[in-house]
């Protein structure tokens, strides 16, 4: 049984305001107490299979007009049977969580904004049709611009469809992006004021995916309705200190 207090209209609307910032004693945040910041990328388990990605400076993907990308952006739930190339996947990952510069241990500049430069997300990929990759679950390593294979579940398309409450296009995509959040990264700086800005940050990431898809003749559709327990289990995360927050299947548009 869920022991959490019920969400009311009032508490939900309160979450959307910034009133919580008036209640937080920022002098007592982990940052201001001298606590070392949490790592901005999960470590790679020893013996893991690492897959280097084509470097963004060497991609053959042609430039695409930003105005055209914004104008053409829409949600797609039907995809062709075509695979994505590894170059195209590399581009999408760079566009959504790529590292531009490491300033110091508490500040890493990426291709998307994040409150306080905290970047609380990890990017997982459920790969179905990507040239050069086996079908499996991978995690993106932004610093190395590489993938680490996480697990290889049986019947991955079915797992995705089940985890998204029967939304079949999630299992028909070439690759499905599943973002998790590690709240501690943002809590280190903002304490209880973290949760609204984490939600805002997720939107920044997914919008970049929409626009980047336009540049490669692909499409996506953001999914916020999913089975939390199934999604967390699929990604092998604990559901408390790291849990799935957003899903976006990607495929070529026929």
C-alpha positions in Angstrom: 0.0 0.0 0.0 1.2 3.5 -0.8 1.9 5.3 2.4 2.6 8.7 0.8 0.1 11.5 1.5 -2.4 12.0 -1.3 -1.7 14.8 -3.9 -4.4 17.5 -3.8 -5.1 20.2 -6.3 -3.7 22.7 -3.8 -0.4 20.8 -3.3 0.0 20.2 -7.0 -0.4 23.9 -7.8 2.0 24.7 -4.9 4.6 22.6 -6.6 4.3 24.8 -9.7 5.0 28.0 -7.8 8.3 29.1 -6.4 7.0 29.6 -2.8 9.1 26.8 -1.5 12.2 28.9 -2.1 11.1 31.2 0.6 11.0 28.3 3.1 14.4 26.8 2.4 17.3 27.8 4.5 20.0 27.7 1.8 22.7 28.1 4.4 22.0 24.5 5.4 22.2 23.0 1.9 24.9 20.3 1.4 26.8 22.7 -0.8 26.9 25.4 1.8 27.8 22.9 4.5 30.9 22.0 2.5 29.7 18.5 1.4 31.4 17.2 -1.7 29.1 17.4 -4.7 27.7 14.1 -6.0 29.3 12.8 -9.2 27.7 14.2 -12.3 28.0 10.9 -14.2 27.3 7.4 -12.7 30.4 5.2 -12.6 30.8 2.4 -15.0 30.8 -1.1 -13.4 34.1 -2.9 -13.8 34.2 -5.2 -16.9 31.3 -3.4 -18.7 31.2 -3.3 -22.4 31.9 0.2 -23.7 30.8 1.3 -27.2 32.6 4.5 -28.4 30.4 6.9 -30.4 31.4 8.8 -33.5 32.7 12.2 -32.3 30.4 15.1 -32.9 33.1 17.1 -34.8 33.3 14.3 -37.4 29.7 13.6 -38.1 28.5 13.8 -41.7 25.0 15.0 -40.7 24.4 18.2 -42.8 23.4 21.4 -41.1 19.7 22.0 -40.6 17.9 25.3 -40.4 16.7 26.0 -36.9 13.6 27.8 -38.1 12.6 24.8 -40.2 13.2 22.5 -37.2 11.0 24.6 -35.0 8.3 24.8 -37.6 8.3 21.1 -38.4 8.5 19.9 -34.8 5.6 17.7 -33.8 4.9 14.4 -32.0 5.2 11.2 -34.1 3.8 7.9 -33.1 4.3 6.0 -36.3 7.8 5.1 -37.5 9.2 3.3 -40.5 11.2 0.0 -40.2 14.4 1.8 -41.0 17.3 1.7 -38.6 19.1 4.7 -37.2 22.8 5.0 -38.0 25.3 5.2 -35.2 26.2 8.7 -36.4 22.6 9.7 -36.1 22.3 8.3 -32.6 25.6 10.0 -31.6 24.1 13.3 -32.8 20.9 12.9 -30.8 22.8 12.1 -27.6 25.1 15.1 -28.1 22.1 17.3 -28.8 20.3 16.3 -25.6 23.1 15.7 -23.0 26.4 16.4 -24.7 29.2 18.0 -22.8 30.5 21.3 -24.0 33.0 22.0 -21.2 34.0 20.8 -17.8 34.5 23.8 -15.6 35.2 22.0 -12.3 33.7 19.2 -10.3 30.5 21.0 -9.6 30.0 22.6 -13.0 29.7 20.9 -16.4 28.4 22.8 -19.3 26.1 20.8 -21.6 24.0 21.4 -24.7 20.9 22.0 -22.6 20.3 24.3 -19.6 20.0 23.0 -16.1 19.3 24.8 -12.9 22.5 25.6 -11.1 24.4 23.6 -13.7 23.4 20.4 -11.8 22.3 18.2 -14.7 20.5 15.5 -12.7 19.7 13.1 -15.5 21.1 9.9 -16.9 20.2 8.9 -20.4 19.3 5.2 -21.1 18.6 3.8 -24.5 16.4 0.8 -25.4 18.0 0.0 -28.7 15.9 -2.0 -31.2 17.3 -0.9 -34.7 20.6 1.0 -34.6 23.2 0.0 -37.1 26.3 -1.4 -35.3 24.5 -1.9 -32.0 23.0 -5.1 -30.6 19.5 -4.7 -29.3 19.8 -4.1 -25.6 19.6 -1.4 -22.8 22.5 1.1 -22.9 23.5 4.1 -20.8 25.1 7.2 -22.3 28.4 8.4 -20.9 28.5 12.1 -21.7 32.2 12.7 -20.7 33.5 9.9 -22.9 30.7 10.3 -25.5 30.2 6.6 -25.4 27.7 3.9 -24.4 27.9 1.3 -21.7 25.6 -1.8 -22.1 23.5 -2.2 -19.0 21.4 -5.3 -19.7 19.8 -7.4 -22.4 16.2 -8.2 -21.4 14.2 -10.8 -23.3 11.7 -9.3 -25.8 12.7 -5.7 -25.3 9.9 -4.3 -27.5 7.3 -6.0 -25.3 9.0 -4.7 -22.2 8.8 -1.2 -23.5 5.1 -1.5 -24.5 4.2 -2.9 -21.1 6.1 -0.3 -19.2 4.3 2.5 -21.1 0.8 1.2 -20.4 0.4 -0.4 -23.8 1.6 2.5 -26.0 2.7 0.3 -28.9 4.8 2.9 -30.6 7.4 2.7 -27.8 8.2 -0.8 -28.9 8.1 0.0 -32.6 10.7 2.8 -32.5 14.3 2.3 -33.6 15.4 3.5 -30.2 13.6 4.7 -27.1 15.2 7.3 -24.8 14.5 6.7 -21.1 15.8 9.4 -18.8 16.3 8.8 -15.1 16.8 11.5 -12.5 19.3 11.4 -9.6 17.7 14.1 -7.4 20.7 14.3 -5.1 22.6 16.2 -7.8 20.2 19.1 -7.6 19.3 18.7 -3.9 23.0 19.3 -3.2 22.5 23.0 -4.2 18.8 23.6 -3.8 17.5 21.2 -1.2 13.7 21.1 -1.2 13.6 23.7 -3.9 14.9 21.2 -6.4 11.9 19.4 -7.6 10.2 22.1 -9.8 13.5 22.9 -11.5 14.2 19.2 -12.1 10.9 18.9 -14.0 11.7 22.0 -16.0 15.1 20.6 -16.8 13.5 17.4 -18.2 11.5 19.6 -20.6 14.7 21.3 -21.9 16.3 17.9 -22.7 13.3 16.5 -24.5 12.7 19.6 -26.6 16.3 19.4 -27.9 15.5 15.8 -28.9 12.5 16.9 -30.9 14.5 19.5 -32.8 17.5 17.2 -33.4 15.2 14.5 -34.8 14.0 17.0 -37.4 17.5 17.3 -38.6 17.9 13.6 -39.4 14.4 12.8 -40.8 13.3 11.2 -37.6 10.5 11.9 -35.1 9.7 11.4 -31.4 6.8 11.6 -29.0 7.4 12.4 -25.3 5.8 10.0 -22.9 5.0 11.0 -19.3 2.5 8.2 -18.7 4.3 5.0 -17.8 4.4 2.3 -15.1 7.0 3.6 -12.7 8.0 0.2 -11.2 8.3 -1.5 -14.6 10.3 1.3 -16.1 12.7 1.4 -13.1 13.0 -2.4 -13.2 13.8 -2.3 -17.0 16.6 0.1 -16.4 17.9 -1.7 -13.2 17.6 1.4 -11.1 16.5 1.5 -7.4 13.4 3.7 -7.9 14.3 5.9 -4.9 17.8 7.5 -5.4 17.4 7.1 -9.2 14.2 6.6 -11.1 12.7 7.0 -14.6 11.3 10.5 -15.2 10.6 10.8 -18.9 10.5 8.5 -22.0 10.7 9.4 -25.8 10.7 6.8 -28.6 12.5 7.8 -31.7 12.3 6.4 -35.2 12.6 7.4 -38.9 9.6 8.9 -40.6 8.6 7.1 -43.7 
